[in-house]
């Protein structure tokens, strides 16, 4: 099902950037299986994200990987952790809530690069 149509101006309000994962930690306090990610966005600095991606990516797979994130949502409290950015992914088609496959850059690009 396609969501409601938005304008290009609506889309321009979403700040989507590339960052490199520098650290991945288990997040046992989360209600659903998740990792805590530390992501370097270059000039934007270091940001933190909770991501439900444990079924399709290992911690070792993620360190050094460039990921795509929304950086201008309000921070969200998830248990004892503040998630500052939304790491984007796509469902692998299963019903599992931790089944997301991370979106990443095809080639290495500068951290903080803006998705257009």
C-alpha positions in Angstrom: 0.0 0.0 0.0 1.4 3.4 -1.0 1.2 6.1 1.7 -0.5 9.5 1.1 1.1 11.6 -1.6 3.4 14.4 -0.3 4.8 17.5 -2.0 8.5 17.8 -3.0 8.6 20.6 -0.4 7.6 18.1 2.3 10.4 15.7 1.2 12.9 18.6 1.3 12.2 19.0 5.0 13.7 15.5 5.7 17.5 15.7 6.2 18.9 12.4 5.1 22.7 11.9 5.5 25.4 9.3 5.1 27.5 8.4 8.2 30.0 5.7 9.1 29.3 3.3 11.9 32.2 3.4 14.4 30.8 1.3 17.2 28.0 -1.3 17.7 26.8 -2.5 21.0 24.1 -4.9 22.1 21.0 -3.2 23.5 19.4 -5.7 25.9 17.2 -3.1 27.5 15.3 -2.5 24.3 11.8 -4.1 24.1 12.6 -5.5 20.6 16.0 -6.9 19.6 18.3 -3.9 18.6 21.8 -2.6 18.5 23.1 0.8 19.7 25.0 2.4 16.9 27.6 5.2 17.1 27.8 6.9 13.8 30.3 9.5 12.5 28.6 12.2 10.3 31.7 14.3 9.7 31.1 18.0 10.3 27.7 17.1 11.9 29.6 15.1 14.5 28.9 11.8 16.2 25.3 10.7 16.6 23.7 7.7 18.2 20.9 5.4 16.9 19.0 2.4 18.1 18.4 0.1 15.2 16.3 -3.1 15.0 18.7 -4.8 12.6 20.1 -7.7 14.6 18.7 -10.5 12.4 20.4 -9.6 9.2 23.6 -7.8 10.3 26.3 -8.7 12.8 28.1 -6.1 14.8 31.2 -7.0 12.8 29.3 -6.4 9.5 28.3 -2.9 10.6 31.6 -1.4 12.0 33.1 0.7 9.2 29.9 0.5 7.1 28.4 3.7 5.7 24.7 3.9 6.6 21.8 6.2 5.5 20.0 8.1 8.3 17.4 10.8 8.9 19.3 13.3 11.1 16.6 15.9 11.8 14.0 14.0 13.7 13.6 14.9 17.4 15.7 12.6 19.6 13.8 9.6 21.0 14.1 8.0 24.4 14.3 4.2 24.0 14.7 2.7 27.5 17.9 4.2 29.0 19.2 5.3 25.6 18.6 8.5 23.5 18.4 7.7 19.8 19.4 10.9 17.9 19.0 9.7 14.3 16.8 7.2 12.4 19.0 4.6 10.6 17.1 3.6 7.5 16.5 0.0 6.4 14.1 -2.2 4.5 12.2 -5.2 5.8 13.5 -8.6 4.6 9.9 -9.7 4.1 9.6 -11.7 7.2 7.3 -11.0 10.2 10.2 -10.6 12.6 10.5 -7.1 14.1 14.3 -7.2 14.0 14.5 -8.2 10.4 15.6 -4.9 8.8 18.4 -4.8 6.3 20.4 -1.6 6.6 20.6 0.9 3.7 24.1 1.8 2.9 26.1 3.7 0.2 27.1 1.8 -2.9 30.5 3.6 -2.9 32.4 5.3 0.0 31.3 9.0 0.1 32.2 11.8 2.6 30.5 11.4 6.0 27.7 13.9 6.4 26.9 13.9 2.7 23.3 14.9 2.0 21.0 12.5 0.1 19.3 14.3 -2.7 
